[in-house]
Amino acid sequence: MFTELLTPSTQDHRQWHVAVLRGPRAPGIGSSGGVFDSWDAWERCGAQALAFYLIGWDDAALRAMVARIRASQWWDCPVWAEEAGARAAWLDGVGSVEQARQAGERALAVRRSLNLEAQSLHFDERVLYFLLQRDGAELQPVRDRHLASLYHYPVLDMLAREGDDPTVARVALVRRGLLEPSRLIDRTRHCRSCGSAHLHYIDVCPHCSSIEIRKSPSLHCFTCGHVAPEADFRAESGLSCPKCAARLRHIGVDYDRPLTQLACASCHHVFVESAVQARCLDCDATAEPSELDVREISALRLSAQGRAALRAGQVRESMAALDSANYVEPAQFRQLVNWALAAQSRHAQMRFGLMMVEFLNAAEFVERHGAARAYLMLDEFARRLHELLRATDVTTRTAEERLWFFIPFSQASGLAARVQHLLDQQARADGGLGLRARITCLAVPEDLRSGDDCDRLMQRLTEA
């Protein structure tokens, strides 16, 4: 069976194979016709992957193998598993090898129509490129109680490379309309202090917020109307009102029993309904349930706008034009700054500045001017920004609107003033409707603290 199905596809002169990766629990199906006992064996064969088919793997090993495929040069290929295998959000499907072949051929046709270099795509482009090859595919959220956010998207996690933030990218893609919700899966509530969904709800006294509340039978004195726990009415001679001292002999005549109430042992307040308080298990912050952040967790699909943007080559974020100014990937930027910190610890003459420019109205800027004109204006801003930079200055971008500068042997404050002047000039030329930015900077070694690395410096500038 496998020998017939694993012959190369006849739609191309190259050898496109459905690669069957056989796990330790796979039946004896032979070792020819595209069946491989290990990932290394597949890489050594030198063939082109049309799709991958996994057989004989337990759930943990299956997920690890899919993650390895997504981190390889074949990251966008469909990955299927045997019919008996467990259905998982990180698989393209569960079925036969022939189904895997058909999915692979459909994906190959889409790749040819796009004519994009898959290995050079940025994270947001990879996500849309991945979904476009799978017509109707959705990114499925998976609940994980160990995560502060409670849900994650395994496919996004596997497509991310070093320096990529799947959560930030997902939120940006949805906000820009390139991804859209398809089905509401859940609704979660999060602590406003730390964003965690690990919350504990507890009944407290509505008067003093004490947790020492207990159910207590109560009595209602008809003489003065006083209501209190029954224990307060008990005396050696029988029942008497602690407020007016009236003797309570006959229920329904002198007193009655209202609904069971709650009593606070701390302030002695009596009430019918307790208050509810939400406590964060991660940061210990407390809040009213109405004060929590409510987030909708949905399966996500490629929108028509996202499909058109990918085909038109306009997926890159609204600020992508700025990447041309001495730009490197975030991982390289961090490595460079950490190298400079290590050099500075040995050579005091190694000085540099670090600066963050966070654009506050990028989405409104693009929406107000329209994408075409906005991109032209951003190109002009990028050109003028590039003129301010020296050949040794390096930039990166860790979020859609957040640009970073590494400025060796110079003060970042000087560049910050020039960038602000450039923004002010553009705003005046645009009738006061230009880009607005928050600029923060620091100098090394003047602002260096013990234990600082690149991540800590960047966090400090972000929170400044």
N, C-alpha and C positions, 0 to 999 in steps of 0.2 A: 504493500500500500504506500509506504513512505517513499520508496524508490521512484514510483511513477510521479508522485506529486512534487517531488523536490528536484525535478529536472529544471534547468534554467528557463526563465521566461523567454518566449520567442519574440517579444515586442521590441527588443533592442539588441544591437550587435554585442553589447557587453553582457557578461554573465551575471544576471540578477537572480539571486537565490532566496527562497524561504529557508532561513537557517533554523534548523531544529536543534535546540540546546537541551540535551538529555541530562536529567538529574539522577541521583542515586536510586530513586524509587521507580525509574522508568522500566518498562518491560524490555525484553531483548528484541530490539528492532533492527539490529545490524549496525554497521558503522559506515555505510556508504550512502550516496544520494543526498548529501547535505545534512547528515546527522552528526552532531559533534558532542563529545563528552565533556568539554570544558570551553570556557571563553577563549583561552589561549589557543586551543585547537582551531576555533573559528577564525581568529585573527590571522593565524598562519596560512590559512587556505587562500587568502588574497581575493576572494570573491566579493561582489557587491551585494549588500543586503536589501532584498525586496521587503522582507518582513521577518520577524522572529517568532518562533513557536516554541514554547517552554513545556516540557513534559517531565513528570517524575520529580517535582520539587515540592517540598513542604512550604507552608505559607511564608515563613521567615526567609528561607532561601530564595523563594520566588520573588519576594519584594527586593531582596538584595541584588538579584540578577537584573531585574527591571531597572533599578537605580544605576547599575553599571552600564547598561545599554544607553540610558538617557545621558550619561556622562561621557559617552564615546562619540565618535564621528557619525555614528548611525542614530543619534539621539531622536530624530524625528520619525524613525521607522515604526510602523505598527507592531505591537507586541501582543500576541495571543497566547492562551494557555489551553491545555487539553480540556475536554468537556467535563471530566471528573474533578478538575481543579476548582479551587475556591475563587469565586468572583470577587474582584478587588477593584477599588477606585483607580489604582495606578495601572491597570491593564486596559488595553483597547477592547478586548473581548474574550469570551470563552467559547470555544467551538472546535471546528476541525482545521486541519492544515490547509484545506482548500479555501476555507473562509479567510484564513490569514493571508493566503496568496491573493485573493480578490481584493482584500483591504490594501495590501501592499501595492497592487497595480493601480488602484484608484489614487492612492497617495502619490505614486510616481507620476501619474498624469498631471496632478495638480502642481507638483514641483517643476515639471517641464513648462507648464503654462506661466508660472511665476518668474522663472529664470533668475532666482536670487541665490546668492552664495550663502548656504545654510550655516557655514562655520563662522561667518563674520557678523551674524545678526546680533543685535543687542537683546537683552532679556525680554523686553516688551514685544519686540518683533518675533522672537522665538515662540512666545506664547501664541500669538495670532497665527504664525506660520504653522505651528503644530495643529491648531484647531481647524484651520482651513483645509488641511489634508484629510480631515475626518469629518465629512459632511454630517452635520447634526450632532456632533460630539459635544459633551458638556464637561466642565470641570466640576467634579463632585466633592463637596466638603465632607470631611471625616471627623467625627468627634473623638477627642483624645483628652481624657480627664487630667493628664499630666501637664497639658499646655495651659498657660495662663489665659489664652484667648478661647480655649475649649474646643475650637474647631480649626482645622487647617485643610489645605488643598494639596494632597500628595503629589499630583502631577506637577504643580508649580514648584514644589520643593525640589523635585527631581530635575526639573529643567534649569533651576538656578545654578549659577556658577559662583565662584568666590567673589565676594563683594556685592552680589545681588541680594536684594531684600524682597522676597516673594510677597509679603504682606503689603508693603508700600507700593510695589508695582501693581498688584491686583486692585488696590483701592484707586490708584491713578487711572488704570485702564477702564474701570467701571465709571469713574467720574467723567472721563473724557468720552464715554459712550462707545468705546471700542469693544468692550465686553458688556453684556446685559444679563440681568437675572432671568432665569427661565422657570424655576420652581422654588418656592419658599420651603426650606427644610426645617428651620428652627428660628426662634427668636431668643436672644440671650441678653442678659443684663450685666453690666460691667461697672466696676469701681471707677469713679472719676479721678481718683488720686493716682492709681497705677494701671488702670485698664484691665485688671484681672476679672475673670468671670467666676473665680472661686469665692463665692459669697455664702455666708451663713446667716440665716434669718432667725431672729429670736424675739419672743414676746417680752415686752417691758412695761413698766408702769408709765401711763401717759402723763403723770404729774412730775415724777423725778427720774424716770428712765432706769430705775432699778430693775434687776432681773428677779429679785426676791418677791415674786407674786404667787399667790396661791388661791385656789377656789375656796370660797367661804360662804356657808349658808347665812343669809341675812334676815333681819326682821325690820318691819316698818311700824313705827309707833303711830297710832291714829290720833293720839292727843296732840302731839307737837309736829308730827310728820318726819321725825328723825329716822334715817335708815343707816344701819351699821351692821357689822358682823354679829351673829347670834351670841358669840362669846362675850361681847361687850354688854349684853343685856342680862347675863346671868349673875345672880346674886345669891347669898345664902338663903334668902327667903323666897326665892323663885325668880321670875323674870321681871325686870324693871328697866325703864328707859334711862340710859345714862345721861340724857340731856335734861328731861323734865321730871325725872324720878317717878313717873306714873307706874303703878303696878299693872302688869300685863297678865290678865288671868285667862281671858277667853279669845282664842284665835277667831278672827272674823269680826270680833266686837272691839277688842282693845288693840289688836295688832293683826298683821298678816305676814306671810312669807313671800316676798317678791322673788323674781328669778334669781338663781344662784349668781352671786357676784364674785368679783375678784378683789382681793385685798393686798395692799403692798405692805410688807413687813418693815420697810425702811421709813416710809413717810405716813403709813396708816391710811393712805388714800383708798377709797372704795370705788370701784368702777365696774361697768358691765363688760366693756370691750377693752382689751389691752392694745397698746401700740406695738407696731412691728418695726424692728430696726434691722438693717442689713449691715453685717460686719464682714469686711474683706479678710479672707484667711491669709492673704499674702502681705498686705501692708498694715493690717489692723485698723484701717479707717472705718468709721461708722457713717451711715447715711440713712435717710428715709428712702423707702423703696421707690418713691416717685422721683428721687434725685439721681437715680442710677442711669447710666447710658444704656439705651436699648438699641441693639443691633440685629438686623435681619440677616440670617445666614441662608444663602440661596445657591443652587447650582447655577453656574455661569456658562454662557455660550457666546460664540462669536456673533457680533451684531453686523447688520448690513453696512454700517459706517466703518466698522473694523475691517470687514472684507474689502471694502473699496479703498481704505487707507493703505492696506498692505499691498494691494495691486498697484496703487499709484505711488508707492514708495514714500508715503507721508505718515508712517507709523511713529517715527521718532517723536519724542515729547516736544511740546511747544518751544522749549528752550534748547533744543538739540543743536540749533545753529551755533550756539556758544561753544560747542565741543571742539570746534576747529582751532580754537586759540590754545596751542600748546597742550592739547588734551591727551590724557592717558586714562586707562581704566581705573576704577576705584582701588582695586587690589594693588595695582602698580603704584598708585599714589601713596597708599598706606605704607607699602614697602620702602618707598623712597624717603618718606618722612621718618620712619623708624631707623633707617640707615643714617639719616642726618643726625638724629638724636644720639645714636651710638657713637658717631664720629665726634659730636660735640662733647660727649662725656670724656673723651681722651684729648681732644684738641680744643681749647677754649676759644680759639679764633674762628671756629665753625659757628656762624650765626645765621639765623634765618627767621623769616616771618611766616605766619600761617593766617589766612584770611578766609572768611565765609561771607558770601553774598547770597542772601535768601530773598528771592523775588516774591512779593506779597500779593500781587494781583495779576499773575501770569495768565490764569484762565480767563479773567475778565478782559485782559488786554487782547487776547486772541478772539474772544467772542465779540468784543466791541468793534474791532477793526476788520474782522473776517480773516480766515486762515491765510489766504493768499497774500493780503497786504501785511498782515502781522508777521509772516515769515520773512518778507522782504525787509521790514523794519528791524527784525531781529538779526538778519544777515548784516545790515549796515552797522548795528550796534556791535556785533561780533567783530566786524572789520576794525572798527575804531578801538575796541577793547584790545584786539591783537596788537595794535600800534603802541599801546601802553606797556605791553609786556616785553621783557627781554627774552633772548633765546634760552636763557637758563631757567626762566619761570615756568612752572608746570601747573596745569589746572585739571580738575576732575569734577564730576557731578554725581552725588550720591542719592539725589531725589530729583523729581522733575524740576523744581524751582530752586534747588540748592547747589550753588557753585562754590568750589574750593580752590584756593591759590596757595602754592608753595613758592616762597620767594627767598632764595638763598642769598646770603650776604647783603641783605637789605631790610629796611623797616617796612612792615606791612601797612603801617598807618599812612605812609605817603601814598601808596597805591590806593588805599581805601579812599583817601580824599579825592584822588583823580577819578576813580570810578564813580563816586558820588557826584562829582562835577559833570561827568559824562551823562549820568542819568538826569541830572537837572537840566542840562542842555536839551536832551531829547524831549523831556516833559514840556519845556517851553515851546519847542518846535511843534509839539503835538497838542498845543492848547491846554496843557496841564493834565492831559490824559495818558501820559506815558507810563513806563514801568516804574513801580515803587519797590524799594528794596531795603532790607535790614542788613547792615554791614557790621561785622565784628572781626576783631583781629587780635593777635598776641605776638609777642617777640620772644625768641629763644636766644640766650638763656635767661633773659630778665624775668619772664613770666613762668619759668619752668618750676614745677613742684616735684617733690620726691615721688618716684614710681611712675611718672608720666610716660605714656607712650602715645602713638598717633591717635588711637581711639579715644583716650582720655582727653587729649587736647581738642579733638573735634567735638566731643561731647560738651566740653566746657564752653566752646564758642557757640554751640547750638543753644545752650541754656542761658547764655549771657543776656 
